[in-house]
Amino acid sequence: MLQYATSQTRILTAGDMWLDLIAWDFFGRRLRRQPSEGDDALRRRIILEMFRERATRSAVESVLQDLTGRAPIIFEPARTTDTGGYASLEGRGGGIAYNAAGGWGNLNLPFQCFVTAYRLNDGGIGQVTGWGGFSGGYGGGAIEYASLAMVQAQVTDADIYLAITGVLPAATIGWTQIID
């Protein structure tokens, strides 16, 4: 029993609910076991999160890339490489000019960024709704029996918001838009 208890105090040897407890202790709601996720996968995510870069633009990019598999769009109003300048040449930090797409910067908005994150397209079953849904019900549209793992999204919007909040520096605002 002592050997079992000792093995549960280390991330590399812990398992079952003890690994969940370690994740909760270090990260709170930001890192929870996904439906049908095994101990090894959760352990890898815990270790990745422990050594993740924080408080940088690349930290936001990497956490969203790891979570959703898609690179986000990040715009910082006080960063000249995001905003560019009038008649700037392509490849030289931006592209704002007359008749050119770009973003306007403002040095009065320090410590703020605008993040466009993308949802993971793996939740639900296409063209099928549940009982009481918009087109669900007997005789009212496509409905079928499914397991919980088939219909739950692996990454929720709350997970995306928590991931961004977890890597932003203190006193920084990350205005976030989540799209498909």
C-alpha positions in Angstrom: 0.0 0.0 0.0 2.9 2.3 0.8 4.4 1.7 -2.6 1.1 2.4 -4.3 0.6 5.7 -2.4 4.2 6.7 -3.2 3.6 6.1 -6.9 0.5 8.4 -6.9 2.6 11.4 -5.7 4.6 11.6 -9.0 3.2 12.7 -12.3 5.1 10.1 -14.2 3.7 7.2 -12.2 0.3 8.5 -11.0 -2.9 7.1 -12.5 -6.7 7.2 -12.4 -8.2 9.8 -10.1 -4.8 10.7 -8.7 -3.7 12.1 -12.0 -7.0 14.1 -12.2 -6.2 15.5 -8.8 -2.7 16.5 -9.9 -4.2 18.3 -12.9 -6.7 20.1 -10.7 -4.1 21.0 -8.2 -1.8 22.6 -10.7 -4.3 24.1 -13.3 -7.8 24.1 -11.8 -10.5 24.1 -14.4 -8.1 24.8 -17.3 -6.9 21.2 -17.6 -9.5 18.5 -17.2 -9.6 14.9 -18.5 -11.5 14.8 -21.8 -14.2 12.1 -22.3 -12.5 8.7 -22.8 -9.0 10.1 -22.4 -6.5 7.7 -20.9 -3.9 8.3 -18.3 -1.0 8.6 -20.7 -2.7 11.2 -22.8 -3.6 13.3 -19.7 -0.1 12.9 -18.4 1.3 14.3 -21.7 -1.0 17.3 -21.5 -0.1 18.0 -17.9 3.6 17.9 -18.6 3.2 20.0 -21.8 1.2 22.6 -19.8 3.7 22.7 -17.0 6.5 23.7 -19.3 4.5 25.8 -21.7 5.8 29.3 -22.6 3.7 32.0 -21.0 3.2 35.8 -21.3 4.1 36.1 -25.0 2.4 36.3 -28.3 3.9 32.9 -29.3 2.4 31.4 -26.1 -1.1 32.3 -27.2 -0.4 31.0 -30.7 1.0 27.7 -29.4 -1.7 27.0 -26.8 -4.4 27.5 -29.4 -2.6 25.5 -32.0 -2.2 22.6 -29.5 -5.8 22.9 -28.4 -7.6 23.3 -31.7 -5.1 22.3 -34.3 -5.6 25.6 -36.1 -3.4 28.7 -35.9 -5.2 31.8 -34.5 -5.1 35.3 -35.9 -3.6 37.7 -33.3 -3.7 41.5 -33.8 -1.9 43.9 -31.3 -2.9 47.5 -31.9 0.4 48.8 -30.4 2.6 46.4 -32.5 3.9 48.0 -35.7 4.4 44.6 -37.5 0.6 44.0 -37.1 -0.5 47.5 -38.1 2.2 48.5 -40.6 2.3 52.1 -41.9 1.2 54.1 -44.8 2.5 52.7 -48.1 4.5 50.0 -46.4 5.8 47.3 -48.7 4.7 43.7 -48.4 7.0 41.6 -46.3 8.3 44.6 -44.4 5.9 44.6 -41.4 2.3 45.1 -42.4 0.5 46.4 -45.4 -1.7 49.3 -44.4 -2.1 51.9 -47.1 -4.8 53.4 -49.2 -6.7 50.6 -50.9 -4.9 47.9 -48.9 -6.3 45.7 -46.2 -4.8 46.0 -42.8 -5.4 47.1 -39.2 -5.2 50.4 -37.6 -2.9 50.7 -34.5 -3.3 52.8 -31.5 -0.6 53.4 -28.8 -3.3 54.3 -26.4 -4.3 50.6 -26.2 -1.2 49.0 -24.6 -1.4 45.5 -23.2 -4.3 44.5 -25.4 -4.7 42.2 -28.3 -7.4 40.8 -30.5 -7.5 37.1 -30.9 -9.5 35.2 -33.5 -9.5 31.5 -32.4 -11.1 28.7 -34.4 -13.3 25.9 -33.0 -12.3 22.3 -33.4 -14.6 20.7 -35.9 -15.0 17.4 -34.3 -18.1 17.7 -32.1 -21.5 16.3 -32.9 -22.8 14.3 -35.8 -23.4 16.2 -39.0 -27.0 16.7 -40.1 -28.3 15.0 -36.9 -30.0 16.8 -34.0 -31.1 15.6 -30.6 -34.5 15.3 -29.0 -36.0 18.7 -28.5 -33.6 20.3 -31.0 -34.6 22.6 -33.8 -35.5 19.8 -36.2 -35.3 16.8 -33.9 -38.0 14.5 -32.6 -39.9 11.7 -34.2 -41.0 12.6 -37.7 -39.4 16.0 -37.3 -36.0 15.6 -38.8 -32.9 13.4 -38.6 -32.5 11.9 -35.2 -30.5 8.9 -34.1 -29.1 7.1 -31.1 -25.4 7.9 -30.3 -23.0 7.4 -27.5 -21.9 10.4 -25.4 -18.4 10.3 -27.0 -19.9 10.7 -30.5 -21.8 13.9 -29.7 -19.5 15.8 -27.2 -17.1 18.3 -28.6 -13.6 17.6 -27.4 -12.8 21.3 -27.0 -15.5 23.8 -25.8 -15.5 27.6 -26.1 -14.8 27.7 -22.4 -11.7 25.6 -22.9 -10.4 28.1 -25.5 -11.1 31.1 -23.2 -9.4 29.4 -20.3 -6.4 28.4 -22.4 -5.9 32.0 -23.6 -6.3 33.4 -20.1 -3.8 30.9 -18.8 -1.0 32.2 -21.0 -1.6 35.9 -21.1 0.5 38.1 -18.9 -1.2 39.6 -15.8 -3.2 42.9 -16.5 -3.4 42.1 -20.2 -6.7 42.0 -22.1 -7.1 39.5 -24.9 -10.4 40.3 -26.8 -11.3 37.0 -28.2 -13.6 36.0 -31.1 -14.2 32.3 -31.6 -15.4 31.2 -35.1 -15.8 27.9 -37.0 
